[in-house]
Amino acid sequence: MLKKLFNFKDRLLNTGSNSIRKLLRYSCVIVFLLAACHAAFSQTRFIPFAFGDMDKWINRDVKESFVIGGKTQTLYEIADTRDGVSPNHAYDNKFSPWATSSVLATINGITKGSVTVFPEKRGDGFAARLETRVERVKVLGILNINVLASGTIFLGKVAEPITDTDNPFSKLIMGIPFTGKPAWLQFDYKVTAGGSSRKINGLSSNGTATGKADNAIVHVYLQKRWEDKDGNVYALRIGTGGEIFSQTINDWQKSHRVKIHYGNVSNYGNLPAIFTRLKKGNDAFYTRNSKGKMVPIHEEGWGSPNNEVTHIILQFSSSDGGPYVGSPQNKLWVDNVGTVYD
């Protein structure tokens, strides 16, 4: 293409003063070719996450305790056979970066499986279907405990087995090493949202109404992390992105993009407040430190866009109300997840 441009240039330089019409014609051609060159070299780059096409899954069998019925629950993980797991054993995703809210729990000697994420056929492959569901635990017809769990997939790990229901975030190892600075998060999705939100965590199967509608949500955060000599983990927030899905959309939205904003977004009016607050204190995400202990990630402040990035946190969820809060009608489908660079 460049060779043609130079040929046109030479011909124009040799054009006589009586060839204005040709000059204009060639000038238009050059403008067109320059525009084509610019488009070719300025195309954005889509880089998918490993297993982000949601086409590879493994099944996990959990044989539940006899006192709660003794059924076998099948849990689904976004992974391939290299991340295999034995029945009733904790799962460690060594090869896939994706973890889910479908977990193995062993509480007071009782084993139970919770399933909120499913593979769903889509064309020649699969998508991830995230469901908000109520898990019910009955012990010999005497005890009936109901717990609402939202369907979630995220980059990281679950610290299995789950042994209690306190502070669910403390069981999730949020984020993976990452050094890029993408302009966008991109994915395909459809959603069923807007159901009446309730908090369900106890004897009542209906729980307590919150007076709010339940929404699906996606978060993406870029951090610079470090650990002190005592094993405390800190971070600066370098990049922030997210979207709340409050309306049902039945058709697949392909190559949907969520903008990633760099620097301090605490007063950024185009982002809902849930994304513009630093995650610390009771809102902190957790990770496993170098000593093998689960600890909160203290976001100390906003980093400059020029700061290095060490980790990415990415989470999709069918509900946005927090632990045990949501609507059992909510669902979020996700596929083809990656980042886009300008």
N, C-alpha and C positions, 0 to 999 in steps of 0.2 A: 504493500500500500504506500509506504514512504517513497519507494522508487517511482511510482506513478505520480506522486505529488511533485517530485523534483522534475520529472519530465514535463508536467504541465507548467511548472515555473519557467523552465527554459523556453518553452514555446511562447509563453506570454511575453517574456523579455524580448523575443524576436518579432513580436507582432508590431506592425506598422501603425501609424497614427490613424489610418483609415479603417482599422479593424476593431472599432469600439464594440461592435456587436459580438464579435468573437471574444473580446476581452471580458465582456460582461458574462458571457456564457461560461468561459473557463473559470472566472472568479466564483461563480455560483457552484461549479463543480468542486473547486478547492474548498469552499466553505463546507460543502456537504461531506467531503472526505475528511476534513479536519474534525467535524462533529462525530463522524463514525469512529475515527481514531480515539477521540476523547471518550466515547462511550465504551469502546473496547477495553481501554486501559483503566477506566474508573468503575468497572462493574464491582458490586459488592461480592464478598466471599462468604458463603454459608459453610460453616464447619460443624458437622453433627457431633453430638456427644456419643461416646461409646454406648452401644445398645439403645441409643436414642430413637431408633426407628421402631422400637417396641415389638420387634418381630421374634425375639428369642426369649423363651420362658422356661422355667423348670417348676415342677410340682413338688410340694412338700406335704407329707402325710403326718398329721398329729392325731394320735390316739388319745382321746380325752378320758379323764378318770371315770371309773365306773359310777361313782356317786353322783355325777352330773349327766349320766346317760351312756357313757362309754362309746360315743360315736367317733368316727374317723373324719376329721376335717382336712380338706385339701387347701393348702396355702399356695399362692402363686408368686413367683419371684421373676423379675426382669433380669435374666441371666442365661448362660448356657450350661452344658453339663459339667464344665470345669468347676462350677460353683455348686456342685451337688451337695446333698445333705442327707443324713440318715433320719428315719422317722423319730420324732420326739427329741431331736437334738437341736441345739442352738445353731442358727445359720450365720455364716460369715461370708459376705460377698467379696471374695478376693479379686475376682476378675471383672465383674460388673460394678460400675460406680453407683448403681441405683439400689435404693432400699425402699421398702413399702411399710405401710401401717398394718399389714397382715402379719401377726406375730404369734409366737409361742409364749404362753404365760404359765408359770408354775407358782401358784400362790397358796401358802399354807398346805402344801402337799397335794394340791389339786391342779391337774394339768388341763389346760384349755387352749384351743386355737381360735384366733379372731381373724376373720377374713373380710377385708374391705376393698381389695384391689383385685381386678380380674383381667385376663386377656380377652379381647373380643376381636373376632375375625373382621378384617377390613381389606377388601380386595384380595390380593395375593399374600397379604401379610396379616399383622395384628395391630391393634391399638390397645392402650391401657384404659380400663374403665374404673373410675374411682367412685365408690358409693358411700354415702353416710348411712350407717346402719345401727340398730340397737342390738347389742349382744345380751342374751338372757342366760343367767346361770341358776339352775334349780338343783337343790341338794335334797334328794329323796322326797321330793314334794313338800319339803318344809320351808326351805329358804329360796327366795326368788329375788335375785339381784339383777338390775337392768343397768347397762352402761352404754351410752351412745359413743360411737367412734366414727370419725370422718375418714373417708378414703384419701390417702396421701401417698405420693411418691416423691422422693427427694434424693439428692446426691449426698451419699454418706452411708451410715450403717446404723443398725439397731443393736443395742447392747442386750442381747437375749441371754437367757430367758427373762421375761418380765416377771418380777417377783412382788410388785405392789402397784397400786394405782396412784401413788403420790407423785406429783410433779412429772407428768408424762414427758416433758421436754428433756428431763434429765436422763432419759433412756435412749435418746437419739444422738448419734454422733453426726453433727450437722456440718456439711461442707467437705470438699475434697481439694487437694492442691491444684492450683490454677494460676497462670501467670499472664493471661491475655487481658486486653482491654477492648472488648467488643462494643459495638455501637448498639446492638439490638440482641434480644433473645427472640428466637423464632420457633414456632411450633404450629401444628394443626390441632384444632379442638372443636368440640361441640359441648353443650351444657344443658342440664336441667337444674334450674335454680329458682330461688324466691319463695321456697316453702317457709312455713311458720317455724321459727327457731325456738327450741326448748333445751333446757339443761336436764339431762337424764343421767343420774349417777346414784342409784339407791334402790329402794323397794318399789317405788312407783314406776310403772311402765310408761306413763305419760310425762313424768317429770314436771318441770316448772316452766311456764311460758316466759320468754324474754321480752315479748312485745316487739320483736324485730324480725325482719325477713332474713333468711339464711342465703348467703352468697358463696359461690366458688371463688377461688383465689389462687394467684401465682405470685411468689416472691423471688427476686434474684438480687443478691448482694455480693459485691466484691470487697474483700478485706485484705489488709496487711496484718498478719498475726505474729505474735512472739510470745515466748514463755519465760518466766523468771526462774530463779534458782529453786524456788519453793514449789514449782509446778503450776503456778497460776498462769492462765492464758489470757492475753489481752489482744485487742485488735483496733485498727483504725478502719472506718468505713470509707472505701474509695469510690465505689459505684453502687447505685441504687436503682432498682426497677421493680415494677409490679403492676398488677391489674386485678380489679374486682369484677366478677361476672355476676350481675344481679338479674339478668333476664335470660329466659330459656331460649336457646338457639338450637334448632333441631338438625340443621344441615352443617356439614363439616366446613369450618373456616380454615382454608389452607394458607400456609405460610404467613400466619398471623405474627405480627411483630410487637414486642414490648420494648420501648426505649430504655436504655440504661443511661442514667444521669450521673455525672462525675462531680466530686466535691461535696460541699455542704448543701443538702437539699431540705434542711429543717424548715425553711420558709418558702419552699417551692410550691406554688399554688396549684400546679397541674397534677400533683400526686396526692392521693388520699393520705390522711394523717398516719394511718397504720404503717406506711412505708417510710415516713420522714422522721421517725423517732429512732434513736439509737437503741440497740438491744442490750440491755443490761438490767441488773437487779432481777426482779421476778420475771422479766421478759427475756432474759438472756437465753441464747442457744447454748448447747453443750458440745463438748468434744472430749476425747480421751487424750490426756496429756502424756508426756514422755515417760512418766512413772506408771502408766497403765490405769490411772484413776480418771473417772468421769468428773469433769469440772466445767463450770460456766465459762463462756467466752465473754469477757468484759469489753464491750465496745467503748473505748476511751474518748473517742472524738471523731471528727470528720477529717479524712485525709485529703491531701491535694491530688488533683488529677495526675500530677507528675510522680506521685508515690508509686512504688512497686506494688503489685498485687501478688499475694501468696495463696489465696483460697477463694473459692466461689461457693456460695450457698444458693441452692435452687430447690424450691419446694412448690408442688402443685397440690391443692387440696379441694375436696368437694364441699367443704364448709369453712367459714371464716370466723366463727365465734369463739374459738379457743377450745380447751379440753372439755369434753363431754357436752358441748353445746352445738346444736345444728338441727337440721330437718332431715328425717329419714327419706324424704322424697328427692333430695339433692344428688346429682350425679355429674361427673366431669369426665369427658373422654379426651385423651392426650395422645399425640403421635408426632413423630419426626421432629424431635427436639434438638436444637443446636444454637449456635451463636452466629451473628452476622457482623462482619467487619467492613467498614466503608473503604 
